[in-house]
Amino acid sequence: MRRLPVYLVLDVSGSMNGEPIEAVRNGMQMLVSTLRTDPYALETAFLSVVTFDDSARQVVPLTELVSFQPPDIQPGSTTSLGDALKVVKECIEREVEKATAETKGDWKPLVFLMTDGQPTDDWQRGLDEFRKVKTGMVIACAAGPHADTSILKQITEVVVSLDTADSSSIGAFFKWVSASISTSSKKVDLNKTESTQLSELPPPPPEINLV
């Protein structure tokens, strides 16, 4: 079976404390319960969670949907975006099966990155590392007015923004992520092709602005 790996890369820096981090916790619960009702996602989607504050770590390894448990995330301090990109690259190298002469390997991973602030480390060095692996669509979300969309644009062409990092905006983002994973799962299962353009995903709800 060719898996569709999905990496959720989440900012848990100090500025996410309170309503934003609670919204992320609720968003992950909603995402998993929604995807579990989708036969295509159950068949192909595997989820991993990477969080970052003063450092980055993989808190859930790549796990099939039926076994996935949303992690208990707690807010930390600074925003090590570069370290997060490096950790995701290492996870993809370790977990995603490459194609060989005999097997097709996994589909290219989808990466959803959400941050609410400015990076506090050498993010460009992390980006150089991240570019060494093959990914499918990478979607970056600037949550609230303090995230720098110009930096996210250097990571990926697909950048969306939320006006505020409150529960309704973050909830809308996770709902859209789950719909995007469902669409991508169906596409790889039925058509044996990957989603490569934003236009192939469900249209974002009004809370989400395309940058």
Residue, then its C-alpha position, 0 to 999 in steps of 0.5 A: m500500500r502506498r501511504l499518503p504521509v501528512y506532516l502537521v508542523l505547529d508553532v507552540s511558542g509562548s505567544m500561542n498560549g491561551e486561546p490559540i493553543e486550545a484552538v490547535r488542540n481542538g482542531m487536531q481532535m476535529l481533524v482526526s475524527t473527521l478523517r476517520t469517517d472518510p474511507y479514502a483517508l483511512e486507507t491512505a493517510f498517515l499523520s505526524v505532528v512536529t511542534f516547535d518553540d525554542s527547539a523542534r521535536q516530532v511529538v507523533p511519528l508517522t501513524e495510521l489514522v486509526s491509531f493516531q492520538p492527538p498529542d497534549i501540546q503545551p506552549g513554550s517560549t521562542t519560535s525555532l522555525g528553522d529547526a522545525l524545517k530541519v526536523v521535518k526533513e529528517c522525519i521524511e528521510r526516516e519515515v517516507e518510503k522511497a520508490t525503488a525498481e520493485t516498488k513505487g514507495d509512498w506518495k510525496p508527503l503533504v506538509f501543513l505548517m502553522t506559525d503565529g510569529q517571527p522566527t527566532d533562529d536561522w530559518q534559512r539554514g533550516l530551509d536549505e535542509f528542508r529543500k533536500v527532500k522531495t515533498g508534495m504540497v507544502i502549505a504555510c499558514a500565518a496565524g494572526p498579524h504577527a506572522d511574516t508571510s514574506i518569510l513563509k513565501q520563501i518556504t512555499e508558494v502556497v501561503v494562507s493567512l488568518d487575520t486573528a489567531d483565535s478559536s474560530s480562525i484556527g478551527a476553520f484552518f484545521k477544517w480546511v486541512s482535513a478537507s484537503i487531506s480527504t481530497s488528496s487521499k481520494k485523488v491518490d486512491l482513485n486516480k493514482t495522482e497527487s494534488t500539486q496545485l492549490s486549485e486542486l484542493p477545496p476552496p478555503p473558507p472566508e476566515i482564510n486569506l490567500v497570500 
